[in-house]
């Protein structure tokens, strides 16, 4: 949402990935991660460690986890989340 003066201006977002420009979608996801409350996020070092495990996992396909269907970058950034694999990698 963008603020224009006293009124917030809303932007209509497409809901389906197939309707979005791939670059725009990933930019939006990175911006979302960057703007999360710091209290909800793991440290950047732990985030990188989690993603390193994901990169080596056979269940990683195009940024998504085949176990749970999440985008691993979104799952890995949150303190409350853990790897959905059995056994868990992080």
C-alpha positions as CSV (number, residue, x, y, z in Angstrom):
1,X,0.0,0.0,0.0
2,X,1.4,3.4,-0.9
3,X,0.5,6.5,1.1
4,X,-0.5,9.5,-1.1
5,X,-1.1,12.5,1.2
6,X,-3.7,11.6,3.7
7,X,-5.2,8.7,1.8
8,X,-3.6,5.3,1.5
9,X,-3.6,4.2,-2.2
10,X,-4.1,0.5,-2.7
11,X,-2.7,-1.5,-5.5
12,X,-4.4,-4.5,-6.9
13,X,-2.1,-7.5,-6.9
14,X,-2.6,-10.6,-9.1
15,X,-3.2,-13.7,-7.0
16,X,-1.8,-16.4,-9.2
17,X,1.9,-16.9,-10.0
18,X,1.1,-17.7,-13.5
19,X,-0.4,-14.2,-14.0
20,X,2.6,-12.4,-12.6
21,X,6.0,-11.5,-14.1
22,X,8.5,-13.8,-12.5
23,X,10.9,-11.0,-11.7
24,X,8.2,-8.9,-10.0
25,X,7.1,-11.8,-7.9
26,X,10.5,-12.6,-6.6
27,X,11.2,-8.9,-6.0
28,X,7.9,-8.7,-4.0
29,X,9.0,-11.8,-1.9
30,X,12.4,-10.4,-1.1
31,X,10.8,-7.0,-0.2
32,X,8.3,-8.8,2.1
33,X,11.2,-10.7,3.8
34,X,13.2,-7.5,4.2
35,X,10.2,-5.7,5.8
36,X,9.3,-8.4,8.3
37,X,9.6,-7.3,11.9
38,X,13.1,-8.1,13.1
39,X,11.7,-9.8,16.2
40,X,10.1,-12.5,13.9
41,X,13.2,-13.2,11.8
42,X,16.3,-15.3,12.5
43,X,19.7,-13.7,12.3
44,X,21.1,-13.4,8.8
45,X,23.8,-16.0,9.7
46,X,21.2,-18.5,10.8
47,X,19.1,-17.7,7.7
48,X,22.0,-18.4,5.4
49,X,22.7,-21.7,7.3
50,X,19.1,-22.8,6.9
51,X,19.2,-22.0,3.2
52,X,22.5,-23.9,2.8
53,X,20.7,-27.0,4.1
54,X,17.8,-26.4,1.7
55,X,20.2,-26.1,-1.2
56,X,21.5,-29.6,-0.5
57,X,18.1,-31.1,0.0
58,X,16.6,-33.4,-2.6
59,X,13.2,-32.0,-1.9
60,X,14.1,-28.5,-3.1
61,X,12.6,-27.8,-6.5
62,X,12.7,-24.2,-8.0
63,X,12.8,-22.6,-4.6
64,X,9.9,-24.7,-3.2
65,X,10.0,-27.5,-0.7
66,X,8.3,-30.7,-2.0
67,X,7.5,-31.8,1.5
68,X,5.3,-28.9,2.5
69,X,5.0,-26.7,-0.7
70,X,6.4,-23.6,0.9
71,X,9.0,-21.3,-0.6
72,X,12.0,-22.2,1.5
73,X,13.2,-18.6,1.7
74,X,10.0,-17.6,3.4
75,X,10.0,-20.6,5.8
76,X,13.7,-20.2,6.7
77,X,13.5,-16.6,7.7
78,X,10.9,-17.0,10.4
79,X,12.1,-17.9,14.0
80,X,9.0,-20.0,14.6
81,X,9.5,-22.3,11.6
82,X,11.5,-25.4,11.2
83,X,12.4,-27.8,8.3
84,X,9.3,-29.9,7.5
85,X,11.5,-32.9,6.5
86,X,11.9,-36.1,8.4
87,X,14.4,-35.9,9.8
88,X,14.4,-32.1,10.2
89,X,17.6,-30.5,8.7
90,X,17.1,-27.3,10.8
